[in-house]
Amino acid sequence: MTEQMLQRLQPAKNLPVAPPEPPRITDVTHEENFWDRKTKPYSPANGDLEKTLEHIILNTYNYLTDDEELAGLFAWKKFGQIESARLIENAGNYQIVTTLRKHPDDRTIPKDPTPVPKPPKRIRTPPPRERIPIPTRKPETPPPSPPPSPTRPGISTHEDQHEPRFYTEESVQQGTLVPFAEFNVERDCDNLQKAMKGLGTDENMLIHILGNRSNDQRLQIRDKYKTMFGQDLIKDIKGDTSGNFNKILTTLLYSPVEYDCHELRRAVKGIGTDEEALIEILASRSNKRLK
């Protein structure tokens, strides 16, 4: 064969090349009897992402089919792509917080919308206050009057023998946050440390713990946190929060006496004086508490 014939047999360099086919993604929801499968109590947790998502999807479907009102709301919404997703680990459960994009033209309203019932307001009932018995005052017999001294005529020696008497009563004070029934100080300290560890802060966890414990339980958490991790809980909260949110959380970690001292220091510190704070604290506290 000549060189010209060999050149003709070589493939042309400028011919278009077909692009490779994209990988096919199998949709398991189209499999036969997929929605009728029975879910297991827990996902396999063996690194298989498809089995884990299948477990979550089937449990979500079963939950919605049991709640017709919630299922109706889901069916009439135009959900877009996922913008963000978070996995929050609590003491006894997981929370999957997913943010989906909303369609700009999503203004459709179902023909027969089902009203969504409002959740009942959570009312905290404080425990019954212990009644302090009021001591009964015994009638006092007046002391014998001294014998009259000789006086000159026209001058009266009558003096008022009544002296002022003061009666004080100490009442038991109870805060609005009642003691948490399943309180575990070590578990709360561990969850607080995880909520502030690394980048970002789990503010919901801080509110869930410090906003649902009594003052005595919060003081136990403050002291135990320093014992477990060697760090001051108030300083860690100040480093991860700011503004009024920071002020509320740090205030919750003071005892009533410590809070009064903190406010008195703030009222007289720097230029000017907060006279209203001084009057409110010093005029409304008992002598025992002021000491």
Summary of the structure (lengths in Angstrom):
residues: 291
radius of gyration: 37.2
end to end distance: 116.0
largest distance: 166.1
contacts: 485
relative contact order: 0.05
helix: 39%
strand: 7%
